[in-house]
């Protein structure tokens, strides 16, 4: 799907490019750094009831960012490249999903 650039304002193209770079940098940080929060379980002891001390909590901390980041990157990129009205909102949804991943993982690893 190629973006039609014949009648597009150069400022719009630059803003879309910068938005795409920001999206993928945020997704890369989410994918690479956020799963490291699973190390918060190092301080767990036998019978600890914190969420990070459970298998489900550790799995969520590890896998939520690894699934969210690539999906958000692809969805957000499509939202930037789309020429349809509603599809453009996918960029905001993608950025919101990345922020939500940080909030969820921080709440569990807290």
Number of C-alpha atoms within 10 A of each C-alpha: 6 6 10 10 9 6 6 10 9 10 9 10 14 11 12 16 15 12 16 20 14 13 22 20 13 17 26 17 14 22 21 12 12 20 21 11 17 19 13 15 17 9 9 13 9 6 8 11 10 13 17 26 21 15 11 11 18 21 13 21 28 19 15 20 27 20 13 19 25 18 16 24 23 16 21 25 22 18 23 22 20 18 12 10 8 9 15 18 16 19 23 16 15 24 21 13 18 25 15 15 22 17 13 15 23 13 12 18 20 12
